[in-house]
Amino acid sequence: MTHAVSTPAMRSRAGLPTRYRLAVLSRLLAAVFGGYALAVTADIALGQLLAAGGMHRVHAVTAGALLAFVVHACAALWVFATRSAWRAWLGTLVPAAGLALLAGWMMPGGAS
């Protein structure tokens, strides 16, 4: 009779520690909400920059919206590739805050 060797990949979900589950949940929330915040601020900032650069406003907004899909997808991939959940949150929220400041500065009357 052979004995099966138990590896970490073969453990049941009941065997996973609560800390690990919370870290995965935190990354999931960072991917959804942090990625959304990053995508929205990138959309607004790019739309403002392109419109200020002379592009027609409708085309600038459309280009920003299309890029937002790519930004959100890349943010979600990065969140699960980074070393810790803290880095995942910081890596989505810090650039989102920077882009929000840039977008606010670019809006008409935003810097005065």
PyMOL commands that set and color helices and strands:
alter all, ss='L'
color gray80, all
select helices_A, chain A and resi 8-10+13-15+18-52+57-81+85-106
alter helices_A, ss='H'
color red, helices_A
deselect
rebuild
show_as cartoon
